C-alpha cells in the first residue's frame, strides 16, 4: 500500500526551482520500512520501481523507522511513502508524478480523488 504526501523542504512543485531546496532534497525518493526493505533485499540509496495497474515510478529507496508495517484486520500490510513533489523540470533532478500510480476515481459523496492511499508493488530496479 502506498501513501503520497508533502515534505517540509518542498512546497508543491514550485520549490523545485530553489537551489537550497534542491541541495536538501535533490531527487525523488520512496520511503520504505526496514522490514519491507529486508524482505526485498533493498538498501537505502538503491533505485526502486513502484508500480500499480496504472503505471510506475522510480526513485531512491530511503529505508526508515518512520514508515512502519501496519496491522489491518489481523494481517500485516506494508506501506510505502511517496512524496508528491517530483515530475516537473527544475533545479532538482527530474522525477515521476506520484499520481501516476493512484486511481482516478472520487468518493461518491465528496468527489475527492483517491490520491492518498492505493495498492502498489515494490521491486529493486
mmCIF file of the C-alpha atoms, coordinates in Angstrom:
data_MODEL
# 
_entry.id   MODEL 
# 
loop_
_atom_site.group_PDB 
_atom_site.id 
_atom_site.type_symbol 
_atom_site.label_atom_id 
_atom_site.label_alt_id 
_atom_site.label_comp_id 
_atom_site.label_asym_id 
_atom_site.label_entity_id 
_atom_site.label_seq_id 
_atom_site.pdbx_PDB_ins_code 
_atom_site.Cartn_x 
_atom_site.Cartn_y 
_atom_site.Cartn_z 
_atom_site.occupancy 
_atom_site.B_iso_or_equiv 
_atom_site.pdbx_formal_charge 
_atom_site.auth_seq_id 
_atom_site.auth_comp_id 
_atom_site.auth_asym_id 
_atom_site.auth_atom_id 
_atom_site.pdbx_PDB_model_num 
ATOM 1   C CA . UNK A 1 1   ? 0.000   0.000  0.000   1.00 0.00 ? 1   UNK A CA 1 
ATOM 2   C CA . UNK A 1 2   ? 1.358   3.437  -0.844  1.00 0.00 ? 2   UNK A CA 1 
ATOM 3   C CA . UNK A 1 3   ? 0.535   6.849  0.502   1.00 0.00 ? 3   UNK A CA 1 
ATOM 4   C CA . UNK A 1 4   ? 1.542   10.158 -1.062  1.00 0.00 ? 4   UNK A CA 1 
ATOM 5   C CA . UNK A 1 5   ? 2.450   13.219 0.978   1.00 0.00 ? 5   UNK A CA 1 
ATOM 6   C CA . UNK A 1 6   ? 4.273   16.551 1.004   1.00 0.00 ? 6   UNK A CA 1 
ATOM 7   C CA . UNK A 1 7   ? 7.648   17.050 2.653   1.00 0.00 ? 7   UNK A CA 1 
ATOM 8   C CA . UNK A 1 8   ? 8.787   20.042 4.696   1.00 0.00 ? 8   UNK A CA 1 
ATOM 9   C CA . UNK A 1 9   ? 11.593  21.000 2.298   1.00 0.00 ? 9   UNK A CA 1 
ATOM 10  C CA . UNK A 1 10  ? 9.266   21.362 -0.683  1.00 0.00 ? 10  UNK A CA 1 
ATOM 11  C CA . UNK A 1 11  ? 6.040   23.238 -1.314  1.00 0.00 ? 11  UNK A CA 1 
ATOM 12  C CA . UNK A 1 12  ? 4.107   21.765 -4.206  1.00 0.00 ? 12  UNK A CA 1 
ATOM 13  C CA . UNK A 1 13  ? 6.229   21.878 -7.348  1.00 0.00 ? 13  UNK A CA 1 
ATOM 14  C CA . UNK A 1 14  ? 7.480   25.457 -7.455  1.00 0.00 ? 14  UNK A CA 1 
ATOM 15  C CA . UNK A 1 15  ? 10.204  24.887 -4.838  1.00 0.00 ? 15  UNK A CA 1 
ATOM 16  C CA . UNK A 1 16  ? 11.944  22.550 -7.303  1.00 0.00 ? 16  UNK A CA 1 
ATOM 17  C CA . UNK A 1 17  ? 13.346  25.804 -8.731  1.00 0.00 ? 17  UNK A CA 1 
ATOM 18  C CA . UNK A 1 18  ? 15.074  26.765 -5.453  1.00 0.00 ? 18  UNK A CA 1 
ATOM 19  C CA . UNK A 1 19  ? 18.756  25.781 -5.276  1.00 0.00 ? 19  UNK A CA 1 
ATOM 20  C CA . UNK A 1 20  ? 18.660  25.494 -1.455  1.00 0.00 ? 20  UNK A CA 1 
ATOM 21  C CA . UNK A 1 21  ? 15.729  23.065 -1.611  1.00 0.00 ? 21  UNK A CA 1 
ATOM 22  C CA . UNK A 1 22  ? 17.480  21.101 -4.353  1.00 0.00 ? 22  UNK A CA 1 
ATOM 23  C CA . UNK A 1 23  ? 20.530  20.734 -2.107  1.00 0.00 ? 23  UNK A CA 1 
ATOM 24  C CA . UNK A 1 24  ? 18.390  19.354 0.740   1.00 0.00 ? 24  UNK A CA 1 
ATOM 25  C CA . UNK A 1 25  ? 16.192  17.127 -1.490  1.00 0.00 ? 25  UNK A CA 1 
ATOM 26  C CA . UNK A 1 26  ? 17.978  16.678 -4.838  1.00 0.00 ? 26  UNK A CA 1 
ATOM 27  C CA . UNK A 1 27  ? 15.996  13.765 -6.228  1.00 0.00 ? 27  UNK A CA 1 
ATOM 28  C CA . UNK A 1 28  ? 12.865  11.677 -5.901  1.00 0.00 ? 28  UNK A CA 1 
ATOM 29  C CA . UNK A 1 29  ? 12.768  9.080  -3.159  1.00 0.00 ? 29  UNK A CA 1 
ATOM 30  C CA . UNK A 1 30  ? 10.466  6.411  -1.777  1.00 0.00 ? 30  UNK A CA 1 
ATOM 31  C CA . UNK A 1 31  ? 10.293  5.696  1.960   1.00 0.00 ? 31  UNK A CA 1 
ATOM 32  C CA . UNK A 1 32  ? 10.035  2.048  2.994   1.00 0.00 ? 32  UNK A CA 1 
ATOM 33  C CA . UNK A 1 33  ? 10.136  0.199  6.291   1.00 0.00 ? 33  UNK A CA 1 
ATOM 34  C CA . UNK A 1 34  ? 13.173  -1.722 7.491   1.00 0.00 ? 34  UNK A CA 1 
ATOM 35  C CA . UNK A 1 35  ? 11.135  -4.932 7.399   1.00 0.00 ? 35  UNK A CA 1 
ATOM 36  C CA . UNK A 1 36  ? 9.987   -4.442 3.791   1.00 0.00 ? 36  UNK A CA 1 
ATOM 37  C CA . UNK A 1 37  ? 13.498  -3.459 2.711   1.00 0.00 ? 37  UNK A CA 1 
ATOM 38  C CA . UNK A 1 38  ? 14.975  -6.597 4.258   1.00 0.00 ? 38  UNK A CA 1 
ATOM 39  C CA . UNK A 1 39  ? 12.373  -8.847 2.634   1.00 0.00 ? 39  UNK A CA 1 
ATOM 40  C CA . UNK A 1 40  ? 13.039  -7.310 -0.818  1.00 0.00 ? 40  UNK A CA 1 
ATOM 41  C CA . UNK A 1 41  ? 16.844  -7.046 -0.492  1.00 0.00 ? 41  UNK A CA 1 
ATOM 42  C CA . UNK A 1 42  ? 16.732  -3.252 -0.743  1.00 0.00 ? 42  UNK A CA 1 
ATOM 43  C CA . UNK A 1 43  ? 19.178  -0.878 0.956   1.00 0.00 ? 43  UNK A CA 1 
ATOM 44  C CA . UNK A 1 44  ? 18.966  2.898  1.379   1.00 0.00 ? 44  UNK A CA 1 
ATOM 45  C CA . UNK A 1 45  ? 20.156  4.530  -1.829  1.00 0.00 ? 45  UNK A CA 1 
ATOM 46  C CA . UNK A 1 46  ? 19.111  1.676  -4.120  1.00 0.00 ? 46  UNK A CA 1 
ATOM 47  C CA . UNK A 1 47  ? 16.899  2.605  -7.051  1.00 0.00 ? 47  UNK A CA 1 
ATOM 48  C CA . UNK A 1 48  ? 13.449  1.066  -6.713  1.00 0.00 ? 48  UNK A CA 1 
ATOM 49  C CA . UNK A 1 49  ? 10.468  0.721  -9.026  1.00 0.00 ? 49  UNK A CA 1 
ATOM 50  C CA . UNK A 1 50  ? 6.986   1.224  -7.616  1.00 0.00 ? 50  UNK A CA 1 
ATOM 51  C CA . UNK A 1 51  ? 4.177   0.071  -9.909  1.00 0.00 ? 51  UNK A CA 1 
ATOM 52  C CA . UNK A 1 52  ? 0.403   -0.179 -9.953  1.00 0.00 ? 52  UNK A CA 1 
ATOM 53  C CA . UNK A 1 53  ? -2.158  -1.094 -12.590 1.00 0.00 ? 53  UNK A CA 1 
ATOM 54  C CA . UNK A 1 54  ? -1.892  2.488  -13.851 1.00 0.00 ? 54  UNK A CA 1 
ATOM 55  C CA . UNK A 1 55  ? 1.871   2.854  -14.305 1.00 0.00 ? 55  UNK A CA 1 
ATOM 56  C CA . UNK A 1 56  ? 5.198   3.001  -12.498 1.00 0.00 ? 56  UNK A CA 1 
ATOM 57  C CA . UNK A 1 57  ? 7.704   5.386  -10.978 1.00 0.00 ? 57  UNK A CA 1 
ATOM 58  C CA . UNK A 1 58  ? 11.352  5.048  -9.962  1.00 0.00 ? 58  UNK A CA 1 
ATOM 59  C CA . UNK A 1 59  ? 13.135  6.654  -7.052  1.00 0.00 ? 59  UNK A CA 1 
ATOM 60  C CA . UNK A 1 60  ? 15.850  6.196  -4.465  1.00 0.00 ? 60  UNK A CA 1 
ATOM 61  C CA . UNK A 1 61  ? 14.965  3.976  -1.527  1.00 0.00 ? 61  UNK A CA 1 
ATOM 62  C CA . UNK A 1 62  ? 15.016  5.568  1.908   1.00 0.00 ? 62  UNK A CA 1 
ATOM 63  C CA . UNK A 1 63  ? 14.837  2.809  4.497   1.00 0.00 ? 63  UNK A CA 1 
ATOM 64  C CA . UNK A 1 64  ? 13.406  4.297  7.669   1.00 0.00 ? 64  UNK A CA 1 
ATOM 65  C CA . UNK A 1 65  ? 11.747  3.577  11.006  1.00 0.00 ? 65  UNK A CA 1 
ATOM 66  C CA . UNK A 1 66  ? 9.268   6.371  10.161  1.00 0.00 ? 66  UNK A CA 1 
ATOM 67  C CA . UNK A 1 67  ? 7.273   4.135  7.807   1.00 0.00 ? 67  UNK A CA 1 
ATOM 68  C CA . UNK A 1 68  ? 6.007   1.102  9.680   1.00 0.00 ? 68  UNK A CA 1 
ATOM 69  C CA . UNK A 1 69  ? 4.256   -2.155 8.944   1.00 0.00 ? 69  UNK A CA 1 
ATOM 70  C CA . UNK A 1 70  ? 0.521   -1.773 9.600   1.00 0.00 ? 70  UNK A CA 1 
ATOM 71  C CA . UNK A 1 71  ? -1.833  -4.281 11.201  1.00 0.00 ? 71  UNK A CA 1 
ATOM 72  C CA . UNK A 1 72  ? -5.082  -4.363 9.208   1.00 0.00 ? 72  UNK A CA 1 
ATOM 73  C CA . UNK A 1 73  ? -7.808  -6.861 10.172  1.00 0.00 ? 73  UNK A CA 1 
ATOM 74  C CA . UNK A 1 74  ? -5.177  -9.160 11.673  1.00 0.00 ? 74  UNK A CA 1 
ATOM 75  C CA . UNK A 1 75  ? -2.877  -9.016 8.625   1.00 0.00 ? 75  UNK A CA 1 
ATOM 76  C CA . UNK A 1 76  ? 0.433   -7.227 8.176   1.00 0.00 ? 76  UNK A CA 1 
ATOM 77  C CA . UNK A 1 77  ? 0.320   -4.592 5.427   1.00 0.00 ? 77  UNK A CA 1 
ATOM 78  C CA . UNK A 1 78  ? 3.484   -2.846 4.283   1.00 0.00 ? 78  UNK A CA 1 
ATOM 79  C CA . UNK A 1 79  ? 3.232   0.819  3.389   1.00 0.00 ? 79  UNK A CA 1 
ATOM 80  C CA . UNK A 1 80  ? 5.408   2.897  1.091   1.00 0.00 ? 80  UNK A CA 1 
ATOM 81  C CA . UNK A 1 81  ? 5.694   6.683  1.373   1.00 0.00 ? 81  UNK A CA 1 
ATOM 82  C CA . UNK A 1 82  ? 5.911   8.667  -1.872  1.00 0.00 ? 82  UNK A CA 1 
ATOM 83  C CA . UNK A 1 83  ? 6.456   12.455 -1.822  1.00 0.00 ? 83  UNK A CA 1 
ATOM 84  C CA . UNK A 1 84  ? 4.396   14.287 -4.464  1.00 0.00 ? 84  UNK A CA 1 
ATOM 85  C CA . UNK A 1 85  ? 6.957   16.940 -5.466  1.00 0.00 ? 85  UNK A CA 1 
ATOM 86  C CA . UNK A 1 86  ? 8.661   15.409 -8.473  1.00 0.00 ? 86  UNK A CA 1 
ATOM 87  C CA . UNK A 1 87  ? 7.650   15.178 -12.114 1.00 0.00 ? 87  UNK A CA 1 
ATOM 88  C CA . UNK A 1 88  ? 8.423   18.636 -13.414 1.00 0.00 ? 88  UNK A CA 1 
ATOM 89  C CA . UNK A 1 89  ? 11.667  20.271 -14.541 1.00 0.00 ? 89  UNK A CA 1 
ATOM 90  C CA . UNK A 1 90  ? 13.527  22.369 -12.006 1.00 0.00 ? 90  UNK A CA 1 
ATOM 91  C CA . UNK A 1 91  ? 16.845  22.644 -10.184 1.00 0.00 ? 91  UNK A CA 1 
ATOM 92  C CA . UNK A 1 92  ? 16.204  19.233 -8.610  1.00 0.00 ? 92  UNK A CA 1 
ATOM 93  C CA . UNK A 1 93  ? 16.565  16.132 -10.763 1.00 0.00 ? 93  UNK A CA 1 
ATOM 94  C CA . UNK A 1 94  ? 13.524  15.287 -12.842 1.00 0.00 ? 94  UNK A CA 1 
ATOM 95  C CA . UNK A 1 95  ? 11.307  12.578 -11.376 1.00 0.00 ? 95  UNK A CA 1 
ATOM 96  C CA . UNK A 1 96  ? 7.917   10.963 -11.746 1.00 0.00 ? 96  UNK A CA 1 
ATOM 97  C CA . UNK A 1 97  ? 4.481   12.189 -10.689 1.00 0.00 ? 97  UNK A CA 1 
ATOM 98  C CA . UNK A 1 98  ? 3.294   10.115 -7.728  1.00 0.00 ? 98  UNK A CA 1 
ATOM 99  C CA . UNK A 1 99  ? -0.274  10.350 -9.023  1.00 0.00 ? 99  UNK A CA 1 
ATOM 100 C CA . UNK A 1 100 ? 0.712   8.168  -12.000 1.00 0.00 ? 100 UNK A CA 1 
ATOM 101 C CA . UNK A 1 101 ? 0.137   5.288  -9.567  1.00 0.00 ? 101 UNK A CA 1 
ATOM 102 C CA . UNK A 1 102 ? -3.112  6.423  -7.990  1.00 0.00 ? 102 UNK A CA 1 
ATOM 103 C CA . UNK A 1 103 ? -6.650  5.644  -9.154  1.00 0.00 ? 103 UNK A CA 1 
ATOM 104 C CA . UNK A 1 104 ? -8.640  8.304  -10.959 1.00 0.00 ? 104 UNK A CA 1 
ATOM 105 C CA . UNK A 1 105 ? -11.833 7.819  -9.000  1.00 0.00 ? 105 UNK A CA 1 
ATOM 106 C CA . UNK A 1 106 ? -13.501 10.026 -6.442  1.00 0.00 ? 106 UNK A CA 1 
ATOM 107 C CA . UNK A 1 107 ? -15.548 9.488  -3.336  1.00 0.00 ? 107 UNK A CA 1 
ATOM 108 C CA . UNK A 1 108 ? -19.219 9.269  -4.326  1.00 0.00 ? 108 UNK A CA 1 
ATOM 109 C CA . UNK A 1 109 ? -20.252 11.960 -1.827  1.00 0.00 ? 109 UNK A CA 1 
ATOM 110 C CA . UNK A 1 110 ? -17.394 14.463 -1.962  1.00 0.00 ? 110 UNK A CA 1 
ATOM 111 C CA . UNK A 1 111 ? -15.795 13.685 -5.345  1.00 0.00 ? 111 UNK A CA 1 
ATOM 112 C CA . UNK A 1 112 ? -12.415 13.822 -3.599  1.00 0.00 ? 112 UNK A CA 1 
ATOM 113 C CA . UNK A 1 113 ? -9.874  11.794 -5.641  1.00 0.00 ? 113 UNK A CA 1 
ATOM 114 C CA . UNK A 1 114 ? -8.275  8.749  -4.030  1.00 0.00 ? 114 UNK A CA 1 
ATOM 115 C CA . UNK A 1 115 ? -4.734  10.112 -4.376  1.00 0.00 ? 115 UNK A CA 1 
ATOM 116 C CA . UNK A 1 116 ? -3.601  9.436  -0.825  1.00 0.00 ? 116 UNK A CA 1 
ATOM 117 C CA . UNK A 1 117 ? -3.684  5.639  -0.441  1.00 0.00 ? 117 UNK A CA 1 
ATOM 118 C CA . UNK A 1 118 ? -3.519  2.981  -3.158  1.00 0.00 ? 118 UNK A CA 1 
ATOM 119 C CA . UNK A 1 119 ? -2.156  -0.508 -3.870  1.00 0.00 ? 119 UNK A CA 1 
ATOM 120 C CA . UNK A 1 120 ? 1.321   -0.876 -5.379  1.00 0.00 ? 120 UNK A CA 1 
ATOM 121 C CA . UNK A 1 121 ? 4.148   -3.324 -5.940  1.00 0.00 ? 121 UNK A CA 1 
ATOM 122 C CA . UNK A 1 122 ? 7.764   -2.545 -4.951  1.00 0.00 ? 122 UNK A CA 1 
ATOM 123 C CA . UNK A 1 123 ? 10.889  -4.013 -6.504  1.00 0.00 ? 123 UNK A CA 1 
ATOM 124 C CA . UNK A 1 124 ? 14.570  -3.224 -6.708  1.00 0.00 ? 124 UNK A CA 1 
ATOM 125 C CA . UNK A 1 125 ? 15.275  -1.599 -10.098 1.00 0.00 ? 125 UNK A CA 1 
# 
